[in-house]
Amino acid sequence: MASAVEIIGTKGYEATCVDDIVEQAGRTRGAFYYYFANKAEVARDAQETLWSDAGNRAPKLVDPEADFLTRTRRSLEIYLAALKNLGPEGAFLRQGFDEPTLGMFDDEGKKWGRHFVRAMLVDAMDRGEIPLQDLDGAISSLVEALQVLTLAALKGDDVTDALRVIDELNEALLRPDPLETSEDSDHDGVTSRG
């Protein structure tokens, strides 16, 4: 798979054919087809492996005793640093956003992000750091924001705004009513929404 990542990252998904991958790997077409049905399959497998590796690194390097916001922010910083240092792998991963054949951001493709986010939220709920709530809704919102952050990082764009949105979503999760904002409450602690 490393050969596929390198050649697709360099030439682009559309411009790469199975013969390019086989030549880069120093293998035969027969060996390729023994493991993969086509170029799309090897590319999807490689994308899944790289996303999983990037997402799994962060939680292992974060202080488990830190509070929810600190753990989450530190995980994102480690994740972003991992994406920034990918080189050709980063170019390959970026193509997952643009190439519908790879399907990285259809429902099946979002599983890596959902798993990453769900684990953090369930851990925070188990610790009593965030109230029990609509977990699926929170996950969906955070995964969408994580996608924006990821694409910006892979393109080398400024990620400040995307990080701010994720921070705000996470801060909202700490409130008993995540839809309530600090402006909704008056000094008596009664919400103004009635």
N, C-alpha and C positions, 0 to 999 in steps of 0.2 A: 504493500500500500504506500510505502514511503516514496517509491518511484512515481506512482500516480499523483501523489500530492505535489511532488516537485515539478513534474512536467505540466500538470494542469495549472499549478500556481504560476508557472512561467509563461506558458503558451495561451492559457485560457481554456475553459471547458470545451467550448464549441470547436476550437482549433485543434484540440487534441484527439487523436484516434487511438484505438487499442494498440496498433503497431508502435506508436510513440511510447506508450507505457511499457510495452514488452521490451522494446529496444533500451529504454532507460533502465529497466530492471535487469537486463541481461538474461532474460528468460525466453521461452518459446510461447507462441500463441496457444498451444495445447495446454501448457502449464497455467496460463492466464485463465482459460476457459474451464479448467478443472476447478478453480476456486470462485470465479465470477462469471455471471451470465453475460455481462456487457460492461461498457465503460461507466454507465450510470450506477450500476451496483457497486463497483469498486469505489467510485467517488462518494456515494452515500455512506458506505461503510467507513471510509476514511474520515468523512465529515463527522459522523457520530463518534468515532474514537477521539478525534481532536477536541470536540466540544465537551465530551465527557471528561477528558483529561484536564482541560482548562477549568471546568466547573468543580471538579473534585479536589483540585489543589488547594483552593482557598480555605475551605473550612478546616483543613488539617493544620493550617498555619496560624489560625486565629486563637487567641486566648479563650478557652471555653468558659472562663469565669467572668468575662466582660459582659456588660449589659447588651441587650438586644440591638440597640442602635449602633453601638461600638462594634459588635461582632459583624453586623451586616455591612457597615461601611468599610471595615477592614477587609472583609471577604471580597467586596467589590474592588477595592484598591489592588488586592493581590490578583484578582481575575483580570483587571485592566492591564496590570504590569505583564501578566503572562501573555495576553493578546498582543501587546506592544512589541514583545520580543520574539514573535513567531517567524518573521522573515517570509519565505515563500509559502509557508503554511498559512500565514495570515492572508496572503493574496488568495490562496485556495479557499479558505473559510469565507472570505468576503464574497466569493462567487456563489456561495450557498444562498445569499440574499437575492442574487440576480438571476440565477438559473433555475427555472421552474422544474426542470427534470430532477434536480437534486431534492426538491421537496422539503428542504430543511425548515421551512417556516409554515408548513401546513400543520394540521393538528398532530400528525405523527412526529413531525420534525420539532415541534415545540416541547416534546417530552423532556429533553435535557434541562430546559429552563424551568419547567414545571417541577421537576424532581428537586432541583437546586433550591427553588423558592419554597416549595412545600416543606422540605426538611428544616429550613430556617424558621418558618412560621410555626410548625408543630413543636419544635424545640422551645420556642419562646412561649407558646401557650402552655406547654407542660411545666415550664418554670414559673408560670403565673405572671410573666412580663407583659403579655398582651391578652386582652379579654377574648373569650371564645366568640367567634363570629363566623360570617359567611366566608369560609376558607377558600372556596372555589373562586368567589368574586375577587378576593384579595390577591390570590395567585394570578388570575387573569390580568389584573391591572399591573402587577409587578412584572410579569413576564413581558407584557407589551413594552413597558418602560425599559426593561433589561435588553430587549431587542434593539431599541433606539440607541441605547448606550453602547451596545456591542458593535453595531454598524458604524457609529461615529468613531469608536476606538480603532476598528479595523481600517477605516478610511484615513486615520490619522487626524481626524477633526477634533476640535475642542469638545470635551465631554462634560464640562462644567454644568451646563443646563440640564443634561440628562441625569447627572448625579443629583442635582438639586431636586428634580422631580421624584426620584426614587427616595431621597431623604424625606421629602414631604409625605409621600405615601406611607413610608415606614413610621413616621411620627404620628400620622393619623391612626395607624393601627394601635397605638398605645392608649388612645382615648376609648372610653366605654362605648361611645357612639362614633364610629369612624367618620360619619358624615358631618359631625359637629365640628365647627372650627372655633378657635379661641374667640373670634368676634361674635359668635352666636351666643355666648354666655355673658350674663350680666354679673354684677358683683355678688349677687345672692346665690350664684351657682345654678340659677334657673335659666334654661335656654330661651332665647328670644323667638324661636321658631314656633313655639306654642304647641 
